[in-house]
Amino acid sequence: MRQAWYTDKYFSNIAQMLGLMTARQIQYTPGGGYTRLGNQPLRKPILPGDLEVEMQWFTRRAGKTVVVGVDKALTMLKQCCGYFDGDDFVQTSDRLEVWAVEDGAMVTGDGNAAHIQPVIRVRGRYRDFAILETPTLGVLTRSSRVATSVYETLIAAHGKQVLFFPARFDLHEVQAADGYAYNIAVQRFNLDYASEVGSFISTDAQGDWWGGSGSGTIAHAAIACFMGDTAAAMLAFAELLPVAIPRIALVDFNNDCIGDSLSTLKAMFLRYMDLMQSGHEEEAARYILHGVRADTSSTLRDVSIPPLGSAELDLGVNPRLVFQLRQSLDAAWQAWNLPVEWQERARQYCHKVHIVVSGGFNPEKIRRFESLGVPVDTYGVGSSLFDNHGPTVTDFTADVVRVKVDGEWVDMAKTGRLPCENPQLERVW
């Protein structure tokens, strides 16, 4: 990073130019051309290579943005601010004045660059940190986009659990930053809505920056290994995997969510009941079915859903499917011909099975489900958390807005930009 490997070339070019101007003591004296200084006389010539500037980092996203990536950006500034003297890097971060918000801060805007709330402000010699504009903006943009999308998804879900499933839709190198952004968004939601939603990620890498670990259930490929027998696959999973892993059956492999849910539910309960009756309570805990997950493709209509009205509304994971699935799970025990003493326990066992849905869910689809009162317990959300068009664009920008001339800070923002304030900014030492 110190060698500008991650930097847009025009920033490294200008840093090189300014460094050479300092080395050769090249001065700039306003001449006949237009300058923002007007006719103000200077006490001494300007040395552009040593010019101190004030730069602010901000997003133009309209509405609210959950800001994440600040800690990483500050670390870049601390470790990589400076210049090379031959092969030696001279670190100059101690000469900077830095203000920043905390990860998880909320900023608001109207899309106008003159009305923004800065998330980082730096004063110092520009050439020392010019090459860091690209990577600092990158981490702020990516992390804040993911965090804001997660936050809005949680609002749409009315605080129901949102599983973080986007790892397969991007390069593996971004998983740690994305998982951290997700966790910060969950914390921010809990703070704002007095909630206690947990963070559930799908890979260990996503928890790398905050001590989380990946969790998951069973894959379609595992069911294929059992010739499409979902119940058999879940029994094997329950027998062999640690009991701490929730038993959530994936039930759309055969495009029969209700049929496979009921067969799996019965097989798991009967094994649970047999072990409890034989006094093996610890082993029986392995066969508590925590949930079923419907992940039906948007091009398919589940066999349990007869055509009704718009064919498009019948496809994929839809409200009718989930309503019928809930009713079927709750009533399943009645067909099991159980001893009287086990009937109430079976009823409770079935009623406690959660419904997890995934496949094409975004805030709009979740809001539709919630408005209809669809009995979903958990939403699995993936690629929509990376959405970056229209109202979801969270691109960050950094501008020099002031320069230091004769010991005074002079406004020097490009037209359309202004030095702006944010009461959440705190001095970083």
NUNU-449749 format. One record per residue (C-alpha): residue number from 0; residue in one letter; y, z, x. Coordinates in nm, 2 decimals. Example, Ala and Ser with C-alpha at 12.3 -4.5 7.8 and 13.67 -1.06 7.14 Angstrom:
BEGIN
<n 0, res a, yy -0.45, zz 0.78, xx 1.23>
<n 1, res s, yy -0.11, zz 0.71, xx 1.37>
***
This chain:
BEGIN
<n 0, res m, yy 0.00, zz 0.00, xx 0.00>
<n 1, res r, yy 0.24, zz 0.08, xx 0.29>
<n 2, res q, yy 0.17, zz -0.28, xx 0.41>
<n 3, res a, yy 0.28, zz -0.42, xx 0.07>
<n 4, res w, yy -0.07, zz -0.55, xx 0.00>
<n 5, res y, yy -0.02, zz -0.47, xx -0.37>
<n 6, res t, yy 0.34, zz -0.58, xx -0.39>
<n 7, res d, yy 0.50, zz -0.88, xx -0.54>
<n 8, res k, yy 0.61, zz -1.09, xx -0.25>
<n 9, res y, yy 0.98, zz -1.10, xx -0.34>
<n 10, res f, yy 1.00, zz -0.72, xx -0.30>
<n 11, res s, yy 0.83, zz -0.72, xx 0.04>
<n 12, res n, yy 1.06, zz -1.01, xx 0.14>
<n 13, res i, yy 1.37, zz -0.82, xx 0.05>
<n 14, res a, yy 1.25, zz -0.50, xx 0.22>
<n 15, res q, yy 1.19, zz -0.71, xx 0.54>
<n 16, res m, yy 1.53, zz -0.87, xx 0.51>
<n 17, res l, yy 1.71, zz -0.53, xx 0.47>
<n 18, res g, yy 1.51, zz -0.38, xx 0.76>
<n 19, res l, yy 1.62, zz -0.66, xx 0.99>
<n 20, res m, yy 1.98, zz -0.62, xx 0.87>
<n 21, res t, yy 1.97, zz -0.25, xx 0.97>
<n 22, res a, yy 1.80, zz -0.33, xx 1.31>
<n 23, res r, yy 2.07, zz -0.58, xx 1.38>
<n 24, res q, yy 2.35, zz -0.38, xx 1.22>
<n 25, res i, yy 2.45, zz -0.67, xx 1.00>
<n 26, res q, yy 2.73, zz -0.56, xx 0.77>
<n 27, res y, yy 2.85, zz -0.69, xx 0.43>
<n 28, res t, yy 3.23, zz -0.70, xx 0.36>
<n 29, res p, yy 3.33, zz -0.83, xx 0.02>
<n 30, res g, yy 3.52, zz -1.15, xx 0.07>
<n 31, res g, yy 3.64, zz -1.41, xx -0.17>
<n 32, res g, yy 3.33, zz -1.41, xx -0.40>
<n 33, res y, yy 3.30, zz -1.21, xx -0.72>
<n 34, res t, yy 3.18, zz -0.85, xx -0.68>
<n 35, res r, yy 3.16, zz -0.55, xx -0.91>
<n 36, res l, yy 3.38, zz -0.36, xx -0.68>
<n 37, res g, yy 3.68, zz -0.57, xx -0.78>
<n 38, res n, yy 3.98, zz -0.51, xx -0.54>
<n 39, res q, yy 3.87, zz -0.16, xx -0.45>
<n 40, res p, yy 3.93, zz -0.11, xx -0.08>
<n 41, res l, yy 3.65, zz 0.02, xx 0.13>
<n 42, res r, yy 3.68, zz 0.29, xx 0.39>
<n 43, res k, yy 3.40, zz 0.14, xx 0.59>
<n 44, res p, yy 3.19, zz -0.18, xx 0.58>
<n 45, res i, yy 2.87, zz -0.18, xx 0.37>
<n 46, res l, yy 2.54, zz -0.18, xx 0.55>
<n 47, res p, yy 2.30, zz -0.33, xx 0.29>
<n 48, res g, yy 2.00, zz -0.23, xx 0.49>
<n 49, res d, yy 2.09, zz 0.13, xx 0.46>
<n 50, res l, yy 2.23, zz 0.12, xx 0.11>
<n 51, res e, yy 2.13, zz 0.41, xx -0.11>
<n 52, res v, yy 2.06, zz 0.32, xx -0.47>
<n 53, res e, yy 1.97, zz 0.48, xx -0.80>
<n 54, res m, yy 1.67, zz 0.32, xx -0.97>
<n 55, res q, yy 1.53, zz 0.40, xx -1.31>
<n 56, res w, yy 1.18, zz 0.33, xx -1.44>
<n 57, res f, yy 1.14, zz 0.27, xx -1.82>
<n 58, res t, yy 0.96, zz 0.09, xx -2.10>
<n 59, res r, yy 1.13, zz -0.13, xx -2.36>
<n 60, res r, yy 0.85, zz -0.07, xx -2.61>
<n 61, res a, yy 1.00, zz 0.00, xx -2.95>
<n 62, res g, yy 0.91, zz 0.33, xx -3.12>
<n 63, res k, yy 0.71, zz 0.60, xx -2.94>
<n 64, res t, yy 0.53, zz 0.57, xx -2.61>
<n 65, res v, yy 0.30, zz 0.83, xx -2.46>
<n 66, res v, yy 0.39, zz 0.81, xx -2.09>
<n 67, res v, yy 0.11, zz 0.83, xx -1.84>
<n 68, res g, yy 0.09, zz 0.73, xx -1.48>
<n 69, res v, yy 0.38, zz 0.93, xx -1.36>
<n 70, res d, yy 0.18, zz 1.16, xx -1.13>
<n 71, res k, yy 0.01, zz 0.85, xx -0.97>
<n 72, res a, yy 0.35, zz 0.68, xx -0.93>
<n 73, res l, yy 0.50, zz 0.99, xx -0.77>
<n 74, res t, yy 0.21, zz 1.01, xx -0.53>
<n 75, res m, yy 0.28, zz 0.65, xx -0.43>
<n 76, res l, yy 0.64, zz 0.74, xx -0.36>
<n 77, res k, yy 0.55, zz 1.04, xx -0.16>
<n 78, res q, yy 0.29, zz 0.88, xx 0.06>
<n 79, res c, yy 0.42, zz 0.53, xx 0.10>
<n 80, res c, yy 0.80, zz 0.55, xx 0.11>
<n 81, res g, yy 0.92, zz 0.46, xx 0.45>
<n 82, res y, yy 0.90, zz 0.18, xx 0.71>
<n 83, res f, yy 0.69, zz 0.06, xx 1.01>
<n 84, res d, yy 0.82, zz 0.12, xx 1.36>
<n 85, res g, yy 0.58, zz -0.10, xx 1.54>
<n 86, res d, yy 0.24, zz 0.01, xx 1.44>
<n 87, res d, yy 0.36, zz 0.35, xx 1.33>
<n 88, res f, yy 0.46, zz 0.43, xx 0.97>
<n 89, res v, yy 0.77, zz 0.64, xx 0.94>
<n 90, res q, yy 0.75, zz 0.84, xx 0.62>
<n 91, res t, yy 1.09, zz 0.90, xx 0.45>
<n 92, res s, yy 1.00, zz 1.04, xx 0.11>
<n 93, res d, yy 1.16, zz 1.37, xx 0.20>
<n 94, res r, yy 1.50, zz 1.18, xx 0.19>
<n 95, res l, yy 1.46, zz 1.08, xx -0.17>
<n 96, res e, yy 1.60, zz 1.25, xx -0.47>
<n 97, res v, yy 1.35, zz 1.22, xx -0.75>
<n 98, res w, yy 1.35, zz 1.31, xx -1.12>
<n 99, res a, yy 1.05, zz 1.25, xx -1.35>
<n 100, res v, yy 0.90, zz 1.33, xx -1.68>
<n 101, res e, yy 0.55, zz 1.48, xx -1.70>
<n 102, res d, yy 0.24, zz 1.28, xx -1.79>
<n 103, res g, yy 0.20, zz 1.30, xx -2.16>
<n 104, res a, yy 0.58, zz 1.30, xx -2.23>
<n 105, res m, yy 0.69, zz 1.10, xx -2.53>
<n 106, res v, yy 0.98, zz 0.86, xx -2.51>
<n 107, res t, yy 1.13, zz 0.66, xx -2.79>
<n 108, res g, yy 1.32, zz 0.33, xx -2.80>
<n 109, res d, yy 1.44, zz 0.05, xx -3.01>
<n 110, res g, yy 1.35, zz -0.24, xx -2.78>
<n 111, res n, yy 1.70, zz -0.26, xx -2.63>
<n 112, res a, yy 1.71, zz -0.22, xx -2.25>
<n 113, res a, yy 2.05, zz -0.05, xx -2.28>
<n 114, res h, yy 1.90, zz 0.23, xx -2.50>
<n 115, res i, yy 1.60, zz 0.34, xx -2.30>
<n 116, res q, yy 1.48, zz 0.67, xx -2.18>
<n 117, res p, yy 1.39, zz 0.67, xx -1.81>
<n 118, res v, yy 1.06, zz 0.83, xx -1.71>
<n 119, res i, yy 1.14, zz 0.83, xx -1.33>
<n 120, res r, yy 1.47, zz 0.82, xx -1.15>
<n 121, res v, yy 1.50, zz 0.79, xx -0.77>
<n 122, res r, yy 1.80, zz 0.80, xx -0.54>
<n 123, res g, yy 1.75, zz 0.69, xx -0.18>
<n 124, res r, yy 1.76, zz 0.41, xx 0.07>
<n 125, res y, yy 1.63, zz 0.11, xx -0.12>
<n 126, res r, yy 1.44, zz -0.06, xx 0.16>
<n 127, res d, yy 1.23, zz 0.25, xx 0.20>
<n 128, res f, yy 1.07, zz 0.22, xx -0.14>
<n 129, res a, yy 1.13, zz -0.14, xx -0.25>
<n 130, res i, yy 0.77, zz -0.24, xx -0.20>
<n 131, res l, yy 0.65, zz 0.03, xx -0.44>
<n 132, res e, yy 0.81, zz -0.12, xx -0.75>
<n 133, res t, yy 0.51, zz -0.33, xx -0.83>
<n 134, res p, yy 0.23, zz -0.07, xx -0.81>
<n 135, res t, yy 0.44, zz 0.21, xx -0.97>
<n 136, res l, yy 0.52, zz -0.02, xx -1.27>
<n 137, res g, yy 0.16, zz -0.13, xx -1.28>
<n 138, res v, yy 0.01, zz 0.22, xx -1.32>
<n 139, res l, yy 0.28, zz 0.32, xx -1.57>
<n 140, res t, yy 0.23, zz 0.01, xx -1.78>
<n 141, res r, yy -0.14, zz 0.02, xx -1.79>
<n 142, res s, yy -0.18, zz 0.39, xx -1.84>
<n 143, res s, yy 0.09, zz 0.43, xx -2.10>
<n 144, res r, yy -0.04, zz 0.13, xx -2.30>
<n 145, res v, yy -0.39, zz 0.29, xx -2.32>
<n 146, res a, yy -0.25, zz 0.63, xx -2.39>
<n 147, res t, yy -0.02, zz 0.51, xx -2.67>
<n 148, res s, yy -0.30, zz 0.30, xx -2.82>
<n 149, res v, yy -0.53, zz 0.60, xx -2.82>
<n 150, res y, yy -0.26, zz 0.83, xx -2.97>
<n 151, res e, yy -0.19, zz 0.58, xx -3.25>
<n 152, res t, yy -0.57, zz 0.54, xx -3.31>
<n 153, res l, yy -0.60, zz 0.92, xx -3.35>
<n 154, res i, yy -0.32, zz 0.93, xx -3.60>
<n 155, res a, yy -0.48, zz 0.65, xx -3.80>
<n 156, res a, yy -0.81, zz 0.84, xx -3.79>
<n 157, res h, yy -0.64, zz 1.16, xx -3.92>
<n 158, res g, yy -0.76, zz 1.35, xx -3.62>
<n 159, res k, yy -1.13, zz 1.25, xx -3.64>
<n 160, res q, yy -1.31, zz 1.20, xx -3.31>
<n 161, res v, yy -1.24, zz 0.88, xx -3.14>
<n 162, res l, yy -1.50, zz 0.78, xx -2.88>
<n 163, res f, yy -1.35, zz 0.59, xx -2.58>
<n 164, res f, yy -1.56, zz 0.27, xx -2.55>
<n 165, res p, yy -1.35, zz 0.01, xx -2.36>
<n 166, res a, yy -1.52, zz 0.03, xx -2.02>
<n 167, res r, yy -1.72, zz -0.29, xx -2.07>
<n 168, res f, yy -1.40, zz -0.49, xx -2.15>
<n 169, res d, yy -1.23, zz -0.47, xx -1.81>
<n 170, res l, yy -1.29, zz -0.43, xx -1.44>
<n 171, res h, yy -1.47, zz -0.12, xx -1.33>
<n 172, res e, yy -1.19, zz -0.03, xx -1.09>
<n 173, res v, yy -0.96, zz 0.07, xx -1.38>
<n 174, res q, yy -1.19, zz 0.32, xx -1.54>
<n 175, res a, yy -1.06, zz 0.63, xx -1.38>
<n 176, res a, yy -0.70, zz 0.56, xx -1.47>
<n 177, res d, yy -0.79, zz 0.45, xx -1.82>
<n 178, res g, yy -1.01, zz 0.76, xx -1.89>
<n 179, res y, yy -0.72, zz 0.98, xx -1.76>
<n 180, res a, yy -0.48, zz 0.81, xx -2.00>
<n 181, res y, yy -0.72, zz 0.86, xx -2.29>
<n 182, res n, yy -0.75, zz 1.23, xx -2.21>
<n 183, res i, yy -0.38, zz 1.28, xx -2.18>
<n 184, res a, yy -0.33, zz 1.10, xx -2.52>
<n 185, res v, yy -0.59, zz 1.33, xx -2.68>
<n 186, res q, yy -0.40, zz 1.64, xx -2.54>
<n 187, res r, yy -0.07, zz 1.50, xx -2.67>
<n 188, res f, yy -0.22, zz 1.44, xx -3.01>
<n 189, res n, yy -0.36, zz 1.80, xx -3.02>
<n 190, res l, yy -0.02, zz 1.94, xx -2.92>
<n 191, res d, yy 0.17, zz 1.74, xx -3.18>
<n 192, res y, yy -0.07, zz 1.79, xx -3.47>
<n 193, res a, yy -0.21, zz 2.13, xx -3.40>
<n 194, res s, yy -0.55, zz 1.97, xx -3.37>
<n 195, res e, yy -0.86, zz 2.04, xx -3.15>
<n 196, res v, yy -1.00, zz 1.69, xx -3.10>
<n 197, res g, yy -1.22, zz 1.66, xx -2.80>
<n 198, res s, yy -1.23, zz 1.39, xx -2.53>
<n 199, res f, yy -1.54, zz 1.18, xx -2.53>
<n 200, res i, yy -1.57, zz 0.91, xx -2.26>
<n 201, res s, yy -1.86, zz 0.67, xx -2.20>
<n 202, res t, yy -1.86, zz 0.67, xx -1.81>
<n 203, res d, yy -1.84, zz 0.93, xx -1.55>
<n 204, res a, yy -1.57, zz 0.73, xx -1.37>
<n 205, res q, yy -1.34, zz 0.77, xx -1.67>
<n 206, res g, yy -1.35, zz 1.14, xx -1.61>
<n 207, res d, yy -1.29, zz 1.12, xx -1.24>
<n 208, res w, yy -0.93, zz 1.24, xx -1.24>
<n 209, res w, yy -0.97, zz 1.53, xx -1.48>
<n 210, res g, yy -1.32, zz 1.66, xx -1.44>
<n 211, res g, yy -1.48, zz 1.49, xx -1.75>
<n 212, res s, yy -1.82, zz 1.33, xx -1.76>
<n 213, res g, yy -1.96, zz 1.04, xx -1.96>
<n 214, res s, yy -2.17, zz 1.08, xx -2.27>
<n 215, res g, yy -2.36, zz 0.84, xx -2.48>
<n 216, res t, yy -2.66, zz 0.80, xx -2.70>
<n 217, res i, yy -2.90, zz 0.50, xx -2.70>
<n 218, res a, yy -2.85, zz 0.13, xx -2.65>
<n 219, res h, yy -2.98, zz -0.17, xx -2.85>
<n 220, res a, yy -3.18, zz -0.27, xx -2.54>
<n 221, res a, yy -3.38, zz 0.06, xx -2.57>
<n 222, res i, yy -3.48, zz -0.03, xx -2.92>
<n 223, res a, yy -3.59, zz -0.37, xx -2.80>
<n 224, res c, yy -3.82, zz -0.19, xx -2.55>
<n 225, res f, yy -3.99, zz -0.03, xx -2.86>
<n 226, res m, yy -4.03, zz -0.36, xx -3.04>
<n 227, res g, yy -3.74, zz -0.29, xx -3.28>
<n 228, res d, yy -3.88, zz 0.05, xx -3.38>
<n 229, res t, yy -3.56, zz 0.26, xx -3.39>
<n 230, res a, yy -3.74, zz 0.58, xx -3.50>
<n 231, res a, yy -3.99, zz 0.56, xx -3.20>
<n 232, res a, yy -3.71, zz 0.49, xx -2.96>
<n 233, res m, yy -3.52, zz 0.80, xx -3.08>
<n 234, res l, yy -3.83, zz 1.02, xx -3.07>
<n 235, res a, yy -3.88, zz 0.92, xx -2.71>
<n 236, res f, yy -3.51, zz 0.98, xx -2.63>
<n 237, res a, yy -3.53, zz 1.33, xx -2.80>
<n 238, res e, yy -3.84, zz 1.42, xx -2.61>
<n 239, res l, yy -3.73, zz 1.32, xx -2.26>
<n 240, res l, yy -3.35, zz 1.35, xx -2.24>
<n 241, res p, yy -3.17, zz 1.69, xx -2.20>
<n 242, res v, yy -3.10, zz 1.87, xx -2.52>
<n 243, res a, yy -2.73, zz 1.88, xx -2.44>
<n 244, res i, yy -2.71, zz 1.51, xx -2.51>
<n 245, res p, yy -2.63, zz 1.46, xx -2.88>
<n 246, res r, yy -2.91, zz 1.27, xx -3.06>
<n 247, res i, yy -2.72, zz 0.98, xx -3.22>
<n 248, res a, yy -2.94, zz 0.69, xx -3.34>
<n 249, res l, yy -2.81, zz 0.34, xx -3.32>
<n 250, res v, yy -2.93, zz 0.19, xx -3.65>
<n 251, res d, yy -2.81, zz -0.17, xx -3.68>
<n 252, res f, yy -3.07, zz -0.33, xx -3.45>
<n 253, res n, yy -3.26, zz -0.48, xx -3.74>
<n 254, res n, yy -2.95, zz -0.53, xx -3.95>
<n 255, res d, yy -3.08, zz -0.26, xx -4.18>
<n 256, res c, yy -2.86, zz 0.05, xx -4.12>
<n 257, res i, yy -2.99, zz 0.24, xx -4.42>
<n 258, res g, yy -3.36, zz 0.17, xx -4.37>
<n 259, res d, yy -3.36, zz 0.25, xx -4.00>
<n 260, res s, yy -3.14, zz 0.56, xx -4.06>
<n 261, res l, yy -3.39, zz 0.69, xx -4.31>
<n 262, res s, yy -3.70, zz 0.62, xx -4.10>
<n 263, res t, yy -3.54, zz 0.78, xx -3.80>
<n 264, res l, yy -3.41, zz 1.08, xx -3.99>
<n 265, res k, yy -3.75, zz 1.15, xx -4.14>
<n 266, res a, yy -3.94, zz 1.11, xx -3.81>
<n 267, res m, yy -3.70, zz 1.34, xx -3.63>
<n 268, res f, yy -3.70, zz 1.61, xx -3.91>
<n 269, res l, yy -4.08, zz 1.61, xx -3.94>
<n 270, res r, yy -4.11, zz 1.66, xx -3.56>
<n 271, res y, yy -3.85, zz 1.93, xx -3.58>
<n 272, res m, yy -4.03, zz 2.11, xx -3.87>
<n 273, res d, yy -4.37, zz 2.09, xx -3.70>
<n 274, res l, yy -4.23, zz 2.25, xx -3.38>
<n 275, res m, yy -4.04, zz 2.52, xx -3.58>
<n 276, res q, yy -4.35, zz 2.61, xx -3.77>
<n 277, res s, yy -4.55, zz 2.64, xx -3.45>
<n 278, res g, yy -4.29, zz 2.88, xx -3.30>
<n 279, res h, yy -4.14, zz 2.63, xx -3.05>
<n 280, res e, yy -3.78, zz 2.67, xx -3.15>
<n 281, res e, yy -3.64, zz 2.57, xx -2.82>
<n 282, res e, yy -3.84, zz 2.25, xx -2.82>
<n 283, res a, yy -3.75, zz 2.19, xx -3.18>
<n 284, res a, yy -3.38, zz 2.17, xx -3.09>
<n 285, res r, yy -3.45, zz 1.84, xx -2.92>
<n 286, res y, yy -3.51, zz 1.68, xx -3.26>
<n 287, res i, yy -3.19, zz 1.77, xx -3.43>
<n 288, res l, yy -3.04, zz 1.44, xx -3.53>
<n 289, res h, yy -2.67, zz 1.47, xx -3.47>
<n 290, res g, yy -2.57, zz 1.14, xx -3.61>
<n 291, res v, yy -2.63, zz 0.77, xx -3.68>
<n 292, res r, yy -2.42, zz 0.49, xx -3.55>
<n 293, res a, yy -2.36, zz 0.17, xx -3.73>
<n 294, res d, yy -2.25, zz -0.12, xx -3.51>
<n 295, res t, yy -2.32, zz -0.42, xx -3.73>
<n 296, res s, yy -2.18, zz -0.75, xx -3.60>
<n 297, res s, yy -1.88, zz -0.89, xx -3.78>
<n 298, res t, yy -2.08, zz -1.21, xx -3.84>
<n 299, res l, yy -2.36, zz -1.03, xx -4.03>
<n 300, res r, yy -2.40, zz -0.87, xx -4.37>
<n 301, res d, yy -2.63, zz -0.57, xx -4.36>
<n 302, res v, yy -2.94, zz -0.62, xx -4.58>
<n 303, res s, yy -2.85, zz -0.31, xx -4.79>
<n 304, res i, yy -2.52, zz -0.47, xx -4.90>
<n 305, res p, yy -2.55, zz -0.72, xx -5.18>
<n 306, res p, yy -2.28, zz -0.99, xx -5.19>
<n 307, res l, yy -1.98, zz -0.87, xx -5.39>
<n 308, res g, yy -1.64, zz -1.04, xx -5.40>
<n 309, res s, yy -1.51, zz -1.17, xx -5.07>
<n 310, res a, yy -1.79, zz -1.25, xx -4.83>
<n 311, res e, yy -1.57, zz -1.14, xx -4.54>
<n 312, res l, yy -1.55, zz -0.79, xx -4.68>
<n 313, res d, yy -1.93, zz -0.76, xx -4.68>
<n 314, res l, yy -1.96, zz -0.84, xx -4.31>
<n 315, res g, yy -1.99, zz -0.60, xx -4.02>
<n 316, res v, yy -1.94, zz -0.22, xx -4.07>
<n 317, res n, yy -1.76, zz -0.21, xx -4.40>
<n 318, res p, yy -1.67, zz 0.07, xx -4.65>
<n 319, res r, yy -1.95, zz 0.00, xx -4.89>
<n 320, res l, yy -2.21, zz 0.02, xx -4.62>
<n 321, res v, yy -2.08, zz 0.36, xx -4.50>
<n 322, res f, yy -2.06, zz 0.50, xx -4.85>
<n 323, res q, yy -2.42, zz 0.40, xx -4.92>
<n 324, res l, yy -2.53, zz 0.53, xx -4.59>
<n 325, res r, yy -2.39, zz 0.87, xx -4.66>
<n 326, res q, yy -2.55, zz 0.89, xx -5.00>
<n 327, res s, yy -2.88, zz 0.78, xx -4.86>
<n 328, res l, yy -2.87, zz 1.04, xx -4.58>
<n 329, res d, yy -2.78, zz 1.32, xx -4.81>
<n 330, res a, yy -3.06, zz 1.24, xx -5.05>
<n 331, res a, yy -3.33, zz 1.15, xx -4.80>
<n 332, res w, yy -3.51, zz 1.49, xx -4.81>
<n 333, res q, yy -3.59, zz 1.45, xx -5.17>
<n 334, res a, yy -3.85, zz 1.18, xx -5.10>
<n 335, res w, yy -4.03, zz 1.38, xx -4.82>
<n 336, res n, yy -4.27, zz 1.59, xx -5.04>
<n 337, res l, yy -4.19, zz 1.90, xx -4.84>
<n 338, res p, yy -4.31, zz 2.26, xx -4.91>
<n 339, res v, yy -4.06, zz 2.45, xx -5.13>
<n 340, res e, yy -3.96, zz 2.68, xx -4.84>
<n 341, res w, yy -3.85, zz 2.38, xx -4.63>
<n 342, res q, yy -3.65, zz 2.19, xx -4.90>
<n 343, res e, yy -3.32, zz 2.37, xx -4.85>
<n 344, res r, yy -3.34, zz 2.35, xx -4.48>
<n 345, res a, yy -3.42, zz 1.98, xx -4.50>
<n 346, res r, yy -3.12, zz 1.92, xx -4.73>
<n 347, res q, yy -2.89, zz 2.09, xx -4.48>
<n 348, res y, yy -3.05, zz 1.90, xx -4.19>
<n 349, res c, yy -2.97, zz 1.57, xx -4.37>
<n 350, res h, yy -2.62, zz 1.67, xx -4.48>
<n 351, res k, yy -2.52, zz 1.76, xx -4.12>
<n 352, res v, yy -2.60, zz 1.42, xx -3.98>
<n 353, res h, yy -2.27, zz 1.25, xx -3.88>
<n 354, res i, yy -2.18, zz 0.89, xx -3.93>
<n 355, res v, yy -2.04, zz 0.71, xx -3.63>
<n 356, res v, yy -1.90, zz 0.36, xx -3.67>
<n 357, res s, yy -1.81, zz 0.11, xx -3.40>
<n 358, res g, yy -1.75, zz -0.26, xx -3.36>
<n 359, res g, yy -1.41, zz -0.41, xx -3.41>
<n 360, res f, yy -1.23, zz -0.09, xx -3.50>
<n 361, res n, yy -0.85, zz -0.07, xx -3.44>
<n 362, res p, yy -0.58, zz 0.14, xx -3.60>
<n 363, res e, yy -0.54, zz -0.11, xx -3.89>
<n 364, res k, yy -0.91, zz -0.11, xx -3.98>
<n 365, res i, yy -0.93, zz 0.27, xx -3.94>
<n 366, res r, yy -0.63, zz 0.32, xx -4.16>
<n 367, res r, yy -0.80, zz 0.11, xx -4.43>
<n 368, res f, yy -1.12, zz 0.32, xx -4.40>
<n 369, res e, yy -0.92, zz 0.64, xx -4.42>
<n 370, res s, yy -0.72, zz 0.53, xx -4.72>
<n 371, res l, yy -1.04, zz 0.46, xx -4.91>
<n 372, res g, yy -1.19, zz 0.80, xx -4.81>
<n 373, res v, yy -1.48, zz 0.63, xx -4.63>
<n 374, res p, yy -1.71, zz 0.92, xx -4.51>
<n 375, res v, yy -1.68, zz 0.84, xx -4.14>
<n 376, res d, yy -1.71, zz 1.13, xx -3.90>
<n 377, res t, yy -1.64, zz 0.95, xx -3.57>
<n 378, res y, yy -1.49, zz 0.62, xx -3.47>
<n 379, res g, yy -1.60, zz 0.43, xx -3.16>
<n 380, res v, yy -1.31, zz 0.22, xx -3.03>
<n 381, res g, yy -1.31, zz -0.03, xx -2.75>
<n 382, res s, yy -1.11, zz -0.34, xx -2.67>
<n 383, res s, yy -0.82, zz -0.27, xx -2.92>
<n 384, res l, yy -0.71, zz 0.00, xx -2.68>
<n 385, res f, yy -0.61, zz -0.27, xx -2.43>
<n 386, res d, yy -0.41, zz -0.47, xx -2.69>
<n 387, res n, yy -0.09, zz -0.60, xx -2.54>
<n 388, res h, yy 0.11, zz -0.82, xx -2.78>
<n 389, res g, yy 0.40, zz -0.78, xx -3.01>
<n 390, res p, yy 0.45, zz -0.41, xx -3.10>
<n 391, res t, yy 0.18, zz -0.29, xx -2.85>
<n 392, res v, yy 0.35, zz -0.43, xx -2.54>
<n 393, res t, yy 0.42, zz -0.14, xx -2.32>
<n 394, res d, yy 0.55, zz -0.32, xx -2.01>
<n 395, res f, yy 0.76, zz -0.10, xx -1.77>
<n 396, res t, yy 1.06, zz -0.22, xx -1.57>
<n 397, res a, yy 1.26, zz -0.07, xx -1.29>
<n 398, res d, yy 1.63, zz -0.14, xx -1.23>
<n 399, res v, yy 1.88, zz -0.04, xx -0.97>
<n 400, res v, yy 2.16, zz 0.09, xx -1.19>
<n 401, res r, yy 2.39, zz 0.26, xx -0.93>
<n 402, res v, yy 2.47, zz 0.22, xx -0.56>
<n 403, res k, yy 2.64, zz 0.46, xx -0.32>
<n 404, res v, yy 2.97, zz 0.33, xx -0.18>
<n 405, res d, yy 3.19, zz 0.54, xx 0.04>
<n 406, res g, yy 3.00, zz 0.85, xx -0.07>
<n 407, res e, yy 3.04, zz 0.78, xx -0.45>
<n 408, res w, yy 2.79, zz 0.65, xx -0.70>
<n 409, res v, yy 2.91, zz 0.33, xx -0.85>
<n 410, res d, yy 2.75, zz 0.17, xx -1.16>
<n 411, res m, yy 2.57, zz -0.15, xx -1.05>
<n 412, res a, yy 2.32, zz -0.24, xx -1.31>
<n 413, res k, yy 2.26, zz -0.60, xx -1.40>
<n 414, res t, yy 2.42, zz -0.73, xx -1.72>
<n 415, res g, yy 2.24, zz -0.59, xx -2.02>
<n 416, res r, yy 2.11, zz -0.28, xx -1.84>
<n 417, res l, yy 2.28, zz 0.06, xx -1.81>
<n 418, res p, yy 2.22, zz 0.39, xx -1.63>
<n 419, res c, yy 2.05, zz 0.60, xx -1.91>
<n 420, res e, yy 1.96, zz 0.96, xx -1.96>
<n 421, res n, yy 1.65, zz 1.14, xx -2.07>
<n 422, res p, yy 1.66, zz 1.52, xx -2.12>
<n 423, res q, yy 1.29, zz 1.54, xx -2.02>
<n 424, res l, yy 1.36, zz 1.43, xx -1.66>
<n 425, res e, yy 1.30, zz 1.72, xx -1.42>
<n 426, res r, yy 1.38, zz 1.73, xx -1.05>
<n 427, res v, yy 1.07, zz 1.67, xx -0.84>
<n 428, res w, yy 1.07, zz 1.85, xx -0.50>
***
